[in-house]
Amino acid sequence: MQLIQSGRVADAIRVLRQALTRKSSDVGLWNLLGIAESEQGHMPAALAAFRKGIALAPHSPSLYENIGLLYYRTADYREAERALAKAVELGSEKPEVRFSLAASRIQNGKPGEALDELRALEPALGQRGEYWTERGMAELNADAAAASGSFDRALAITPGDVRALNGAAWAAEKRNKDEEALSLLIRARTAAPHDVPTLLHFTLVCLRRDLGPDAVAAAEEAHRLQPKNDAALYLLARAEIAVEKWQGAYDLFEQFSRRVPAYPLTWFALGWLDEKLDRPTHARANLEHCLSLAPKLADARYELSQVYLNDGDEAKATDELNAIIRQNPRHAKANSALGEILMRHGDFAAAESQLETAIHEDPNLSAAHHRLSKLYYREGRAADGEREREIAARLAAHEREGRKLQLMLAEPEGSPAPARK
C-alpha cells in the first residue's frame, strides 16, 4: 500500500505477486494487485486479479466496487452496471460508486433508474460539474427543459466541458433551437478540436441546417482521425450529397455498404445516387435490395417508382405508388406522382383528389402545385391554374435558392480556451 501511494506501482506489483505465491487465498492481496495493475493500465491483469478476489470472497463490496469502476473506466457499461449494482446491494454507500452506477445505467438505456439515483446524490455531488452533466443526460429524453437547466449548471461549474456542451446542444435541438445548438457545438469544437463525437454531432446539425461545406469539413476531420469509425464514414457520405458531389458520395456509401451490408438506408442512398448519375439499371437493383431489407421504407419505394416511370414502365410505377399509399395514405410525393399519372389518363377528378391530398400534407411541394396548375388549365379553370402556377414557381425558386445557401461558419471571437476532457 505504501508503494502504491508513493507512486512506485511497478514495485508494488512485484511485491504483491511474490506474496501471492505464498498466500494465494489472501483476498486483500488480490484486491491490491487489481488496484495496482489498473494504475499501470494493465486492464486484463487487473480484471483477473479482481475476479480472483471475488471468487474467494463473493460478498466483498470493495471488490465489486473496484471491478465495477474498472469496467466503467474501460467503457464496458453493461458489466460496470452489474458489478456496481452488486456493490450497492452488498452495502456500498460511496457517492462515486452510486454515481458511476447511474452513469452506466444512462449508457445502457435506463435513464429513469439513473435519474432516481442521481437525484438522491444531489446533496453529496451537487457542486460537481460532471454530476449535472450526467443528470442532464438522464433527463434528456423525458424533459428537454430540465436537461437544459442541468447542463447550464454543469457549464457554470466547468465552462469548457465537452460532454456538457454536447448535451446542452442536444437539449437545444429537442427544443427546436438549432442556432443555439450550433453555438454550443462551436464552443465544444474550440475546447476539443479533435473530439470525434463532437465533430459528428456538429456534422448532423449542419446537415439539418443545410450547411453542407461545414458538414463536409467536420465529417472529413472525424474520418481522418478515426478511419474505422463507421458513423464518420456514413456521415461523410451524407455530407458529400449535401454539396452535390454525387460520385464522391457514391464511393463512400459503397465503402460503408461493405462494412455494414445490412443497413437499408445505405442501399437507398446508392439507388438515389445512381439516378443522379444516370445509371437506371444500378438504381433499380440498389433500391430493390433496399426494399428487400426494409419493405416499409416508403421513400425508397417512391424512388423506385420514379425509376420505372423514367424507363417508361408506368404500370410498375403505379403499383409501387399505390403500395406506398396503402401503407401511408398521406405520403405527399406518392400522391403527387399518382395524380400526374391519373391526369395523363384523363381521370381529372381522381387526379385532383390525389394532388390536393399531396398539397394538404406538404404545402411546399412545388411539383404538386405545378401538376395541379396543369390540371386546372386543362379543365378550363384559368384563374385557378394561374394561382397554382405562381405558387409552384415561387416554391421552386425557393428550393433552388435553398440549395445555394451553403455557408461556412466562422469561429466566434472570444471562444473558450481548451478545457480538460
PEQUIGI-V130100 format. One record per backbone hydrogen bond with DSSP energy under -0.5 kcal/mol. CO is the residue of the C=O (numbers start at 0). NH is the residue of the N-H. E is the energy in kcal/mol with one decimal. If there is no record, write none. Layout:
((CO	NH	E) (CO	NH	E))
//
This chain:
((0	4	-2.5) (1	5	-1.7) (2	7	-2.2) (3	6	-1.4) (6	8	-1.4) (7	11	-1.8) (8	12	-2.5) (9	13	-1.9) (10	14	-2.4) (11	15	-2.8) (12	16	-2.6) (13	17	-1.9) (14	18	-2.3) (15	19	-2.5) (16	20	-0.9) (17	20	-0.7) (17	21	-0.6) (18	21	-1.3) (18	22	-2.2) (22	25	-1.8) (24	26	-0.9) (25	29	-1.6) (26	30	-2.4) (27	31	-2.4) (28	32	-2.4) (29	33	-2.3) (30	34	-2.1) (31	35	-2.8) (32	36	-2.9) (33	37	-2.1) (34	38	-2.0) (35	39	-1.4) (36	41	-2.8) (37	40	-1.1) (40	42	-1.5) (41	45	-2.5) (42	46	-2.9) (43	47	-2.3) (44	48	-2.1) (45	49	-2.5) (46	50	-2.7) (47	51	-2.0) (48	52	-2.1) (49	53	-2.5) (50	54	-2.3) (51	55	-1.4) (52	56	-2.4) (56	59	-1.6) (58	60	-0.8) (59	63	-1.6) (60	64	-2.6) (61	65	-2.5) (62	66	-2.5) (63	67	-2.2) (64	68	-2.6) (65	69	-1.8) (66	70	-2.5) (67	71	-2.2) (68	72	-2.3) (69	73	-1.7) (70	75	-2.6) (71	74	-1.6) (74	76	-1.3) (75	79	-2.3) (76	80	-2.6) (77	81	-1.9) (78	82	-2.6) (79	83	-2.9) (80	84	-2.4) (81	85	-1.5) (82	86	-2.1) (83	87	-2.3) (84	88	-2.4) (85	89	-1.9) (86	91	-2.5) (87	90	-1.6) (93	96	-0.6) (93	97	-2.1) (94	98	-2.7) (95	99	-2.1) (96	100	-2.0) (97	101	-2.2) (98	102	-2.6) (99	103	-2.2) (100	104	-2.1) (101	105	-1.9) (102	106	-1.8) (103	107	-1.6) (104	109	-3.0) (105	108	-1.6) (109	113	-2.0) (110	114	-2.7) (111	115	-1.8) (112	116	-1.7) (113	117	-2.6) (114	118	-2.6) (115	119	-1.5) (116	120	-0.9) (117	120	-0.5) (117	121	-0.6) (118	121	-1.0) (120	123	-0.7) (120	124	-2.6) (121	125	-2.4) (124	127	-2.4) (127	130	-0.5) (127	131	-1.3) (128	132	-1.9) (129	133	-2.2) (130	134	-2.2) (131	135	-2.3) (132	136	-2.1) (133	137	-2.1) (134	138	-1.8) (135	139	-1.2) (138	142	-3.1) (142	146	-2.4) (143	147	-2.5) (144	148	-2.0) (145	149	-2.1) (146	150	-2.8) (147	151	-2.3) (148	152	-1.8) (149	153	-2.2) (150	154	-2.7) (151	155	-1.7) (152	156	-1.1) (153	157	-3.0) (157	160	-1.9) (160	164	-2.2) (161	165	-2.4) (162	166	-2.6) (163	167	-2.8) (164	168	-1.9) (165	169	-2.4) (166	170	-2.4) (167	171	-2.2) (168	172	-2.5) (169	173	-2.3) (170	174	-1.0) (171	174	-0.5) (171	176	-2.7) (172	175	-2.2) (176	180	-2.0) (177	181	-2.7) (178	182	-2.1) (179	183	-2.2) (180	184	-2.4) (181	185	-2.3) (182	186	-1.8) (183	187	-2.1) (184	188	-2.6) (185	189	-2.1) (186	190	-2.3) (187	191	-2.3) (191	194	-1.9) (193	195	-0.8) (194	198	-2.1) (195	199	-2.5) (196	200	-2.4) (197	201	-2.8) (198	202	-2.1) (199	203	-2.2) (200	204	-2.0) (201	205	-2.5) (202	206	-2.5) (203	207	-2.0) (204	208	-1.7) (205	210	-3.2) (206	209	-1.2) (209	211	-0.9) (210	214	-2.2) (211	215	-2.6) (212	216	-2.5) (213	217	-2.3) (214	218	-2.6) (215	219	-2.9) (216	220	-1.8) (217	221	-2.3) (218	222	-2.6) (219	223	-2.3) (220	224	-2.4) (221	225	-2.4) (225	228	-2.0) (227	229	-0.7) (228	232	-1.8) (229	233	-2.6) (230	234	-2.6) (231	235	-1.9) (232	236	-2.0) (233	237	-2.2) (234	238	-2.4) (235	239	-2.1) (236	240	-1.4) (237	241	-1.5) (238	242	-1.2) (239	244	-2.8) (240	243	-2.0) (243	245	-1.2) (244	248	-2.6) (245	249	-2.5) (246	250	-2.6) (247	251	-1.8) (248	252	-2.6) (249	253	-2.4) (250	254	-1.9) (251	255	-2.3) (252	256	-2.6) (253	257	-1.4) (254	258	-1.3) (255	259	-3.3) (259	262	-1.3) (261	263	-0.8) (262	265	-1.1) (262	266	-0.8) (263	267	-1.9) (264	268	-2.5) (265	269	-2.4) (266	270	-2.4) (267	271	-2.7) (268	272	-2.7) (269	273	-2.4) (270	274	-1.7) (271	275	-1.6) (272	276	-2.2) (273	278	-2.8) (274	277	-1.6) (278	282	-2.6) (279	283	-2.7) (280	284	-2.0) (281	285	-2.7) (282	286	-2.6) (283	287	-2.5) (284	288	-2.1) (285	289	-2.3) (286	290	-2.3) (287	291	-1.6) (288	292	-1.3) (289	292	-0.6) (289	293	-2.2) (293	296	-1.9) (295	297	-1.6) (296	299	-0.5) (296	300	-1.8) (297	301	-2.5) (298	302	-2.1) (299	303	-2.1) (300	304	-2.1) (301	305	-1.8) (302	306	-1.8) (303	307	-2.2) (304	308	-2.3) (305	309	-2.5) (306	310	-1.6) (307	312	-2.8) (308	311	-1.4) (311	313	-1.3) (312	316	-1.9) (313	317	-2.7) (314	318	-2.2) (315	319	-2.3) (316	320	-2.4) (317	321	-2.8) (318	322	-2.0) (319	323	-1.9) (320	324	-2.3) (321	325	-2.3) (322	326	-1.5) (323	327	-3.3) (327	330	-2.0) (329	331	-0.7) (330	334	-2.2) (331	335	-2.4) (332	336	-2.6) (333	337	-2.5) (334	338	-2.2) (335	339	-1.7) (336	340	-1.8) (337	341	-2.6) (338	342	-2.2) (339	343	-1.8) (340	344	-1.3) (341	346	-2.2) (342	345	-1.7) (345	347	-1.7) (346	350	-2.3) (347	351	-2.8) (348	352	-1.9) (349	353	-2.2) (350	354	-2.6) (351	355	-2.6) (352	356	-2.0) (353	357	-2.3) (354	358	-2.4) (355	359	-2.4) (356	360	-2.2) (357	361	-2.3) (361	364	-2.0) (363	365	-1.2) (364	367	-0.6) (364	368	-1.5) (365	369	-2.5) (366	370	-2.4) (367	371	-2.4) (368	372	-2.3) (369	373	-2.0) (370	374	-2.2) (371	375	-2.5) (372	376	-2.3) (373	377	-2.2) (374	378	-1.6) (375	380	-3.1) (376	379	-1.3) (379	381	-1.2) (380	384	-2.7) (381	385	-2.8) (382	386	-2.2) (383	387	-2.4) (384	388	-2.3) (385	389	-2.4) (386	390	-2.1) (387	391	-2.7) (388	392	-2.5) (389	393	-2.4) (390	394	-2.6) (391	395	-2.6) (392	396	-2.2) (393	397	-2.1) (394	398	-2.4) (395	399	-2.3) (396	400	-2.7) (397	401	-2.5) (398	402	-1.4) (399	403	-0.6) (400	403	-1.2) (400	404	-0.9) (401	404	-0.5) (403	405	-2.5) (404	406	-0.8) (406	213	-0.5) (411	414	-0.8))
//
